[in-house]
Amino acid sequence: MMQEDMKRPEWVPTSGENQDAFTTTVMKGTEQPVARKHSFQKRTVSIETLVEGVRNNNRTLLAQAITLVESNARKHNQKAQELIQQLLPYTGNSIRIGITGVPGAGKSTFIEAFGTMLCELNLKVAVLAVDPSSTLTRGSILGDKTRMERLVQQENAFVRPSPSGGALGGVNRRTRETMLLCEAAGYDVILVETVGVGQSEGMVRDMVDFFLLLSLTGAGDELQGIKRGILELADGILINKADGDNRVRALQTVGLYSQMSHLFQPATEGWEVHVGLCSALYNEGLQEFWKEVTTFQEKTKQSGVFEQRRNNQKRHWLYASIREQLEIRFFNNTMMKEQLMQYEQDIMHGKQTVTKAVMELMETYENK
């Protein structure tokens, strides 16, 4: 070994009578090569690749397409619309089912059991689960995949949790576009699980074919059924958790809802709302519900109501999109931002009324 490769430790005395008593030496260490710096750049997926991936039901590319559509970035909007435009001819071949209900009604458990049953019938099922976003942090838990562990393992199932993003109506602002992507991917049944905030979920009625109200007994929900609220928008009502000691009370709740449903005009012309029992935990009542949905689809298609509803939904979508774009352009306008700040101060100091301020702001915006 070369002498220069050996050296005495720093703590060995260099002078004095004991300096030769230390025999420890330290071998020179191996020099490590300098790590190269790598520049990682996320690869941009082309529209053509996304279209092909969605059409072939590539789940990774389908998820990327949905992320693109849900993006609020202006640079992604045009690309998202080009994607949807190319996939539009392959849409419209599914049955869209909206599922709502108060928190605790068992929506996720029901969707997992129902979706798994449909997969076993060789149907392809897409679940769009909307998770509430925090009004403070805008964050969402997005834990629906965790709660639907059995369903996500199905080969014919696709589960996509999305944040509500502050949108009203219990759905995401891009749920309609997401449904089109899933239809283009060949999914037969699309289940839309709403946030579950009670009577403010009418927006989902304007984007699905069949609207299910999932309810339960023993939680004060019977009184909610007496209110008009969302009950008059439902095409079907299921009393969940009708098992064990709760089954007797569930039967009583079915009777109550059946009486109340006759007082309202049916949400779908020519269709009588059915109130039934189910137990998602024990897979009871799921086949009966699916039979009800298929009967609904057959009758409404024969009468033309099915196509008429979808056309009306497209019209509502048009006007909703116009309102959304007007709001975005108003608040992103530099001149309006400056004037809005001044009006805020005047209103807070009692120098201006809200109504008059709005009228003046809108007049300025129109004549800018």
LINDALIN-V829476 format. One record per backbone hydrogen bond with DSSP energy under -0.5 kcal/mol. NH is the residue of the N-H (numbers start at 1). CO is the residue of the C=O. E is the energy in kcal/mol with one decimal. If there is no record, write none. Layout:
nh;co;e
NH;CO;E
NH;CO;E
This chain:
nh;co;e
5;2;-1.1
6;3;-1.7
7;26;-1.5
12;9;-1.4
19;16;-1.0
21;18;-1.3
22;19;-0.6
23;21;-0.7
26;7;-3.7
28;5;-2.5
38;36;-0.5
40;38;-0.7
41;39;-0.6
50;46;-2.1
51;47;-2.8
52;48;-2.3
53;49;-2.5
54;50;-2.8
55;51;-2.4
56;52;-1.7
57;54;-1.6
58;53;-3.3
59;57;-0.9
62;58;-2.7
63;59;-2.5
64;60;-1.9
65;61;-2.3
66;62;-2.2
67;63;-2.2
68;64;-2.2
69;65;-2.2
70;66;-2.4
71;67;-0.9
71;68;-0.6
76;73;-1.3
77;73;-0.9
77;74;-0.6
78;74;-0.8
80;76;-2.5
81;77;-2.2
82;78;-2.0
83;79;-2.0
84;80;-2.3
85;81;-2.3
86;82;-1.8
87;83;-1.4
88;84;-1.4
90;87;-1.9
91;88;-1.7
95;188;-2.1
96;94;-0.5
97;95;-0.6
97;190;-3.1
98;96;-0.5
98;210;-2.7
99;192;-3.0
100;212;-2.4
103;196;-0.6
105;102;-1.9
110;106;-2.5
111;107;-2.8
112;108;-2.3
113;109;-2.2
114;110;-3.2
115;111;-3.0
116;112;-2.1
117;113;-1.9
118;114;-2.1
119;115;-2.1
120;116;-1.9
121;117;-0.7
121;118;-0.7
122;119;-1.9
123;118;-2.0
125;123;-0.5
125;156;-2.6
126;189;-2.7
127;158;-3.3
128;126;-0.5
128;191;-3.1
129;127;-0.8
129;160;-1.5
130;128;-0.6
130;193;-2.5
131;129;-0.6
131;162;-3.1
134;139;-2.8
138;134;-1.4
147;143;-1.7
148;144;-1.4
149;146;-0.7
152;148;-2.3
153;149;-0.6
154;151;-1.9
157;154;-1.3
158;125;-2.1
160;127;-3.2
160;158;-0.5
162;129;-2.7
164;131;-2.5
167;164;-1.9
175;172;-1.7
178;174;-2.2
179;175;-2.2
180;176;-1.6
181;177;-1.9
182;178;-2.1
183;179;-2.3
184;180;-2.3
185;181;-1.3
186;183;-1.6
187;182;-2.0
188;124;-1.3
189;124;-2.3
190;95;-2.2
191;126;-2.9
191;189;-0.5
192;97;-2.9
192;190;-0.6
193;128;-2.0
193;191;-0.7
194;99;-2.2
194;192;-0.6
195;170;-1.4
199;197;-0.6
201;198;-0.5
204;169;-0.6
204;201;-1.0
205;202;-0.9
206;202;-0.6
206;203;-1.2
207;204;-1.7
208;204;-0.6
209;96;-1.8
210;96;-2.3
212;98;-3.4
212;210;-0.6
213;236;-2.6
214;100;-3.1
214;212;-0.7
215;213;-0.6
215;238;-3.1
223;220;-0.6
224;220;-0.8
225;221;-1.6
226;222;-0.9
227;223;-1.0
231;228;-1.1
232;228;-1.2
233;230;-1.6
234;230;-0.6
234;231;-1.1
235;211;-3.0
236;211;-1.4
237;274;-2.3
238;213;-2.2
239;276;-2.9
240;215;-3.3
240;238;-0.9
242;278;-2.1
243;241;-1.8
246;243;-1.6
247;244;-1.4
250;246;-2.0
251;247;-2.1
252;248;-1.6
253;249;-2.1
254;250;-2.1
255;251;-1.7
256;252;-1.9
257;253;-2.8
258;254;-2.4
259;255;-1.9
260;256;-2.1
261;257;-2.6
262;258;-1.0
263;260;-1.4
264;261;-0.9
267;234;-0.6
271;268;-2.0
273;271;-0.5
274;235;-0.7
276;237;-2.7
276;274;-0.5
278;239;-2.0
279;284;-2.4
282;279;-0.6
283;279;-0.5
284;279;-2.2
289;285;-1.4
290;286;-2.3
291;287;-2.2
292;288;-1.8
293;289;-2.2
294;290;-2.4
295;291;-2.1
296;292;-2.3
297;293;-2.4
298;294;-2.3
299;295;-2.5
300;296;-2.5
301;297;-1.8
302;298;-2.0
303;299;-2.0
304;300;-0.8
305;300;-0.8
306;300;-2.1
308;304;-2.0
309;305;-2.6
310;306;-1.9
311;307;-2.1
312;308;-2.3
313;309;-2.3
314;310;-1.9
315;311;-1.8
316;312;-2.5
317;313;-2.3
318;314;-2.0
319;315;-1.9
320;316;-2.4
321;317;-2.4
322;318;-1.9
323;319;-2.2
324;320;-2.1
325;321;-2.5
326;322;-2.4
327;323;-2.1
328;324;-2.3
329;325;-2.7
330;326;-2.2
331;327;-2.2
332;328;-1.5
333;329;-0.6
333;330;-0.9
337;333;-2.2
338;334;-1.8
339;335;-2.1
340;336;-2.7
341;337;-1.8
342;338;-1.4
343;339;-2.5
344;340;-2.2
345;341;-1.7
346;342;-2.2
347;343;-2.6
348;344;-2.5
349;345;-1.7
350;347;-1.3
351;346;-3.1
352;346;-0.9
357;353;-2.1
358;354;-2.5
359;355;-2.1
360;356;-2.2
361;357;-2.5
362;358;-2.7
363;359;-1.9
364;360;-2.2
365;361;-2.3
366;362;-2.4
367;363;-1.7
368;365;-0.9
